[in-house]
Amino acid sequence: MGQSLTEIAQTLRDTDKKVQLIYAFNGVGKTRLSREFKELISPKNQDDELEEHKTKILYYNAFTEDLFYWDNDLDGDRVRKIIIHPNGFTNWVLKEQGQENNILKHFQHYTSDKLTPRFNEEYNEITFSIEGGNETVIENIKISKGEESCLIWCVFYSLLEQVVEVLNVAEEADRETAQFDDLKYVFIDDPVSSLDENHLIELAVNIAELIKSSQSGLKFIITTHNPLFYNVLYNEFNNSDKRYSYKSKHSIKRRLEKMNDGTYLFVEQSADSPFSYHLFLLTELEKAIKSEEIKKYHYNFLRQILEKTSTFLGYTGWKELLPHDEQETYYNRIINLCSHAKHAGEETSLIDDNDKRVLTFLVENIRTMYHFRGEQAKDISEDGSI
């Protein structure tokens, strides 16, 4: 039975677990869920961001990134800088908690030690420089969107490290600050869009380590669309850690899925194995075929399954898995056309009946040729487990 995001937010609030890990495709509603949860726990008229030292929830999502925006100096074309929108969150991190050095350390670790952000005295602007050849320094550069996202995450993560450290002091009177005393939840929505796989894995391990080290009653909710990030976190939270008295039972893993009627399916994942992303994609394809709701993006799902299967089986490329018949060139062309990002963003999501028949044929061919178990997909769709 489908639920609203408000009902799911209530489920998150009422779940007595230290960690709740949630997987969902992009566009399903992870960011909206984080806002629903924030409003449920701490309505804005009762708790304006991080003011009055009564914050109940700390969250990272797309709205966090919106607090930072570029001034490209279009007139002078010289001083390019990120402007920080005045708000309680950044004031708390930078002015009150003095996390500038930690932010720099984390940012350079995930990007380059030659790339340096500099905050002004008011902590409302950031400029960037990079070391060039012959020990020269190039000032006022514009960093990439990925580097920008990484910087904003490092601002949040530096604060989170301090929050955990402060709240690990059991007696409130002995803590270095009382600003975190009312904090109950940390909601992290997809912090990984800008990282390569090696740094993504490292980030997941670091987040899990930090959460396991938290000895207070602080609860964590993490949502992601990235299967690798999910799997690493899944495995980390599934392992007990005697150093911190953390046990696997302290976490729960779920999947968020949007239904055709606009409601949401929110199901617990199996506890005995990590999420098998390619099987979930296969299930989504079979559901689309059965309901006759095939769209262009389903070819992207098909391509991802082919890529993962070809890698596992040791083929040089996914095209080798296509049926070797007179239509092979066409199969290759339609998969490339419908799954290519440039076309996916610029053209309609609808495809003609012939392309729908081709996708149906290829899905059935792959499932039978490479021995995906037919009942496995059925099990996923019915009870949420792998």
C-alpha positions as CSV (number, residue, x, y, z in Angstrom):
1,M,0.0,0.0,0.0
2,G,1.4,3.4,-1.0
3,Q,2.2,6.1,1.5
4,S,2.7,9.9,1.3
5,L,6.1,11.5,2.0
6,T,4.6,12.9,5.2
7,E,3.7,9.4,6.4
8,I,7.2,8.1,5.5
9,A,8.7,11.0,7.4
10,Q,6.7,9.9,10.4
11,T,8.0,6.4,10.0
12,L,11.5,7.7,10.0
13,R,10.8,9.6,13.2
14,D,9.2,6.7,14.9
15,T,11.9,4.1,14.0
16,D,14.1,3.3,16.9
17,K,17.4,2.8,15.1
18,K,20.7,4.7,15.2
19,V,21.0,4.6,11.4
20,Q,18.4,4.5,8.6
21,L,19.9,3.9,5.1
22,I,17.6,4.5,2.1
23,Y,18.1,3.9,-1.6
24,A,16.0,5.6,-4.3
25,F,16.5,6.6,-7.9
26,N,17.1,10.3,-8.7
27,G,13.9,12.2,-9.0
28,V,11.9,9.9,-6.7
29,G,11.7,12.4,-3.9
30,K,14.7,12.1,-1.6
31,T,15.2,15.8,-1.2
32,R,11.4,16.4,-0.7
33,L,11.5,13.7,2.0
34,S,14.4,15.4,3.8
35,R,12.3,18.6,3.8
36,E,9.2,16.8,5.0
37,F,11.2,15.3,7.8
38,K,12.8,18.6,8.8
39,E,9.3,20.2,9.0
40,L,8.0,17.3,11.0
41,I,10.9,17.5,13.6
42,S,11.5,21.2,13.6
43,P,9.0,23.5,11.9
44,K,10.6,26.7,10.7
45,N,8.4,28.9,12.8
46,Q,9.6,27.0,15.9
47,D,13.2,26.5,15.0
48,D,14.7,29.0,12.5
49,E,17.6,27.0,11.1
50,L,20.4,27.0,13.7
51,E,19.3,29.9,15.9
52,E,18.7,30.1,19.6
53,H,20.8,27.0,20.2
54,K,17.7,24.8,20.0
55,T,18.4,23.0,16.8
56,K,16.8,19.5,16.6
57,I,18.0,18.5,13.1
58,L,21.0,19.0,11.0
59,Y,20.6,18.2,7.3
60,Y,22.5,18.2,4.1
61,N,20.6,18.3,0.8
62,A,20.1,20.4,-2.3
63,F,18.9,23.3,-0.2
64,T,22.3,23.3,1.6
65,E,24.1,23.7,-1.7
66,D,21.8,26.6,-2.7
67,L,23.3,28.6,0.2
68,F,26.4,28.9,-2.0
69,Y,26.3,30.7,-5.4
70,W,28.8,32.2,-7.8
71,D,29.7,35.9,-8.5
72,N,31.6,35.6,-11.8
73,D,32.5,39.3,-12.0
74,L,31.0,39.6,-15.4
75,D,32.1,43.3,-15.6
76,G,35.7,43.0,-14.6
77,D,36.2,39.3,-15.4
78,R,38.9,39.1,-12.6
79,V,37.6,38.4,-9.1
80,R,35.5,35.2,-9.3
81,K,34.1,34.1,-5.9
82,I,31.4,32.1,-4.2
83,I,28.9,34.1,-2.2
84,I,27.6,32.5,1.0
85,H,24.0,33.4,1.6
86,P,23.7,34.7,5.2
87,N,22.2,31.9,7.3
88,G,22.4,30.3,10.7
89,F,24.1,27.2,9.3
90,T,27.2,28.8,7.8
91,N,27.5,31.2,10.7
92,W,27.5,28.3,13.1
93,V,30.1,26.4,11.2
94,L,32.5,29.2,10.3
95,K,32.1,32.0,12.7
96,E,31.1,30.3,15.9
97,Q,32.8,26.9,15.5
98,G,35.9,28.0,13.6
99,Q,36.0,25.0,11.2
100,E,37.9,26.7,8.4
101,N,41.0,24.6,8.8
102,N,39.1,21.4,8.9
103,I,37.2,22.3,5.8
104,L,40.4,23.1,3.9
105,K,41.9,19.8,5.0
106,H,38.9,17.7,3.9
107,F,38.5,19.6,0.6
108,Q,42.1,19.3,-0.5
109,H,42.1,15.6,0.4
110,Y,39.2,14.9,-1.9
111,T,40.3,17.3,-4.7
112,S,44.0,18.5,-4.8
113,D,46.4,19.9,-2.3
114,K,47.2,22.6,-4.8
115,L,43.7,23.9,-4.9
116,T,43.0,26.3,-2.0
117,P,39.7,28.0,-0.9
118,R,40.0,31.3,1.1
119,F,37.3,32.7,3.2
120,N,37.1,36.5,3.8
121,E,36.9,37.9,7.3
122,E,33.1,38.1,7.3
123,Y,32.9,34.4,6.1
124,N,30.4,35.4,3.4
125,E,32.7,35.0,0.4
126,I,35.1,32.3,-0.9
127,T,37.9,32.8,-3.5
128,F,40.1,30.1,-4.9
129,S,43.7,29.8,-6.0
130,I,45.7,27.0,-7.5
131,E,49.5,26.4,-7.6
132,G,50.8,26.4,-11.2
133,G,54.1,25.5,-12.6
134,N,57.4,27.1,-11.4
135,E,55.8,27.7,-8.0
136,T,53.4,30.3,-9.4
137,V,49.9,30.7,-7.9
138,I,46.9,31.5,-10.0
139,E,44.4,33.6,-8.1
140,N,40.6,34.0,-8.5
141,I,40.0,30.9,-10.4
142,K,36.5,29.3,-10.9
143,I,36.3,25.7,-9.7
144,S,34.2,23.0,-11.3
145,K,30.7,22.2,-10.3
146,G,31.9,19.0,-8.8
147,E,34.6,20.7,-6.8
148,E,32.0,23.2,-5.6
149,S,29.7,20.5,-4.4
150,C,32.7,18.8,-2.7
151,L,33.5,22.0,-0.8
152,I,30.0,22.4,0.5
153,W,29.9,18.8,1.6
154,C,33.2,19.4,3.5
155,V,31.7,22.4,5.3
156,F,28.9,20.1,6.5
157,Y,31.1,17.2,7.3
158,S,33.5,19.3,9.3
159,L,30.6,20.5,11.5
160,L,29.3,16.9,11.8
161,E,32.7,15.7,13.1
162,Q,32.6,18.3,15.8
163,V,28.9,17.6,16.7
164,V,29.8,13.9,17.3
165,E,32.8,14.7,19.3
166,V,31.0,17.2,21.5
167,L,27.9,15.0,22.1
168,N,30.1,12.1,23.0
169,V,30.8,13.9,26.3
170,A,28.1,12.3,28.4
171,E,27.6,15.2,30.9
172,E,26.2,18.3,29.3
173,A,28.0,20.5,31.8
174,D,31.3,19.1,30.7
175,R,30.8,19.8,27.0
176,E,32.8,22.6,25.3
177,T,29.6,24.1,23.9
178,A,25.9,23.8,24.6
179,Q,24.9,24.5,21.0
180,F,24.4,20.9,20.1
181,D,22.5,19.7,23.2
182,D,19.1,19.7,21.6
183,L,20.2,18.0,18.3
184,K,18.4,14.7,17.7
185,Y,18.7,13.9,14.0
186,V,21.2,14.2,11.1
187,F,19.7,13.8,7.6
188,I,22.2,13.4,4.8
189,D,20.8,13.4,1.2
190,D,23.2,12.3,-1.6
191,P,26.6,13.8,-0.8
192,V,28.5,11.8,-3.5
193,S,27.6,13.4,-6.9
194,S,31.1,14.9,-7.4
195,L,33.4,12.1,-6.4
196,D,35.2,9.4,-8.3
197,E,34.7,5.8,-7.2
198,N,37.8,5.6,-5.0
199,H,37.0,8.8,-3.1
200,L,33.3,7.8,-3.0
201,I,34.2,4.5,-1.2
202,E,36.5,6.4,1.2
203,L,33.8,8.9,2.0
204,A,31.2,6.1,2.7
205,V,33.7,4.4,5.0
206,N,34.5,7.7,6.8
207,I,30.8,8.5,7.3
208,A,30.1,5.0,8.6
209,E,33.1,5.3,11.0
210,L,32.0,8.7,12.3
211,I,28.4,7.5,12.8
212,K,29.6,4.3,14.6
213,S,31.8,6.4,16.9
214,S,28.7,8.5,18.0
215,Q,27.9,7.5,21.6
216,S,25.0,9.9,22.1
217,G,21.4,9.4,21.2
218,L,21.9,11.1,17.9
219,K,20.1,9.4,15.0
220,F,21.2,9.4,11.4
221,I,19.2,9.1,8.1
222,I,21.1,8.7,4.8
223,T,19.5,8.7,1.4
224,T,21.3,8.0,-1.9
225,H,20.7,7.2,-5.6
226,N,24.3,5.8,-6.0
227,P,24.4,1.9,-5.8
228,L,28.1,1.8,-4.9
229,F,27.8,4.3,-2.1
230,Y,24.7,2.4,-0.9
231,N,26.5,-1.0,-0.9
232,V,29.6,0.3,0.9
233,L,27.4,1.9,3.6
234,Y,25.3,-1.2,3.7
235,N,28.3,-3.4,4.4
236,E,29.8,-1.0,6.9
237,F,26.6,-0.7,8.9
238,N,26.1,-4.4,8.8
239,N,29.3,-5.0,10.6
240,S,29.4,-4.6,14.4
241,D,32.2,-2.6,15.9
242,K,33.4,-3.4,19.4
243,R,35.4,-0.2,19.6
244,Y,32.2,1.9,19.7
245,S,29.7,-0.7,21.0
246,Y,28.0,-0.5,17.6
247,K,26.0,-3.5,16.5
248,S,24.4,-4.3,13.1
249,K,21.0,-4.3,14.7
250,H,21.4,-0.6,15.2
251,S,20.7,0.1,11.5
252,I,17.9,-0.5,9.1
253,K,18.1,-0.4,5.3
254,R,15.2,0.6,3.1
255,R,14.2,1.4,-0.5
256,L,12.0,4.3,-1.5
257,E,10.0,3.9,-4.8
258,K,7.4,6.2,-6.4
259,M,4.3,4.5,-7.5
260,N,2.2,5.3,-10.6
261,D,-0.5,6.9,-8.4
262,G,1.9,9.4,-6.9
263,T,2.3,7.6,-3.6
264,Y,5.4,5.9,-2.4
265,L,6.5,2.3,-1.5
266,F,8.9,2.3,1.5
267,V,10.2,-1.2,2.1
268,E,12.9,-2.8,4.2
269,Q,15.8,-4.4,2.4
270,S,16.9,-8.0,3.1
271,A,19.4,-8.2,6.0
272,D,21.5,-11.0,4.5
273,S,23.0,-9.3,1.4
274,P,23.7,-5.9,0.0
275,F,21.4,-4.3,-2.5
276,S,21.8,-5.8,-6.0
277,Y,21.4,-2.8,-8.2
278,H,21.3,-4.6,-11.5
279,L,18.6,-6.9,-10.3
280,F,16.5,-3.9,-9.2
281,L,16.9,-2.4,-12.7
282,L,15.8,-5.6,-14.2
283,T,12.8,-5.6,-12.0
284,E,12.0,-2.1,-13.0
285,L,12.2,-3.0,-16.7
286,E,10.0,-6.0,-16.3
287,K,7.4,-3.9,-14.4
288,A,7.5,-1.3,-17.2
289,I,7.0,-4.0,-19.8
290,K,4.1,-5.6,-18.0
291,S,2.3,-2.3,-17.4
292,E,3.1,-1.1,-21.0
293,E,4.7,2.0,-19.6
294,I,8.0,1.8,-21.4
295,K,9.9,5.1,-21.7
296,K,13.1,6.1,-23.3
297,Y,15.0,6.1,-20.0
298,H,14.3,2.4,-19.6
299,Y,17.0,1.9,-22.3
300,N,19.4,3.5,-19.9
301,F,18.5,0.9,-17.3
302,L,19.1,-1.8,-20.0
303,R,22.5,-0.4,-20.8
304,Q,23.5,-0.4,-17.1
305,I,22.5,-4.0,-16.8
306,L,24.6,-4.9,-19.9
307,E,27.6,-3.0,-18.6
308,K,27.5,-4.6,-15.2
309,T,26.9,-8.1,-16.6
310,S,29.7,-7.8,-19.2
311,T,32.2,-6.6,-16.6
312,F,31.3,-9.5,-14.3
313,L,31.6,-12.1,-17.1
314,G,34.9,-10.7,-18.4
315,Y,33.7,-9.3,-21.8
316,T,35.5,-6.3,-23.3
317,G,32.2,-4.4,-23.7
318,W,28.5,-4.6,-23.2
319,K,27.8,-4.8,-27.0
320,E,29.2,-8.4,-26.9
321,L,26.1,-9.4,-24.9
322,L,23.6,-8.4,-27.7
323,P,22.0,-11.1,-29.8
324,H,24.2,-11.8,-32.8
325,D,21.6,-11.6,-35.6
326,E,20.8,-9.4,-38.5
327,Q,19.4,-6.7,-36.1
328,E,22.6,-6.4,-34.0
329,T,23.6,-3.1,-35.5
330,Y,20.1,-1.7,-34.8
331,Y,20.2,-3.0,-31.2
332,N,23.5,-1.2,-30.6
333,R,22.2,2.0,-32.2
334,I,18.9,2.3,-30.3
335,I,20.6,1.6,-26.9
336,N,23.2,4.3,-27.6
337,L,20.6,6.7,-28.8
338,C,18.1,6.3,-26.0
339,S,20.6,6.0,-23.2
340,H,23.0,8.9,-24.2
341,A,22.7,11.7,-21.7
342,K,22.6,14.4,-24.4
343,H,19.6,12.9,-26.1
344,A,17.9,11.9,-22.9
345,G,17.8,15.5,-21.7
346,E,16.8,17.1,-24.9
347,E,14.1,14.8,-26.4
348,T,10.8,13.5,-25.4
349,S,10.8,10.5,-23.1
350,L,8.3,8.6,-25.4
351,I,9.4,6.0,-27.9
352,D,7.6,4.3,-30.7
353,D,6.0,0.8,-30.6
354,N,8.8,-0.8,-32.5
355,D,11.4,0.4,-30.0
356,K,9.2,-0.9,-27.2
357,R,9.1,-4.3,-28.8
358,V,12.9,-4.3,-29.2
359,L,13.4,-3.4,-25.5
360,T,11.0,-6.2,-24.5
361,F,12.9,-8.7,-26.7
362,L,16.3,-7.7,-25.3
363,V,15.2,-7.9,-21.7
364,E,13.8,-11.4,-22.2
365,N,17.0,-12.4,-24.1
366,I,19.3,-11.2,-21.4
367,R,17.3,-12.7,-18.6
368,T,17.2,-16.2,-20.2
369,M,20.6,-16.1,-21.9
370,Y,22.5,-15.2,-18.8
371,H,20.3,-17.1,-16.4
372,F,18.8,-14.3,-14.2
373,R,16.2,-16.2,-12.1
374,G,12.7,-15.2,-13.1
375,E,11.2,-15.5,-9.7
376,Q,14.0,-13.3,-8.2
377,A,12.5,-10.2,-9.8
378,K,9.1,-11.2,-8.6
379,D,10.4,-11.5,-5.1
380,I,11.9,-8.0,-5.2
381,S,8.7,-6.3,-6.4
382,E,6.5,-8.1,-3.9
383,D,8.4,-7.9,-0.6
384,G,11.3,-5.5,-1.2
385,S,14.0,-8.1,-0.6
386,I,16.7,-9.5,-2.9
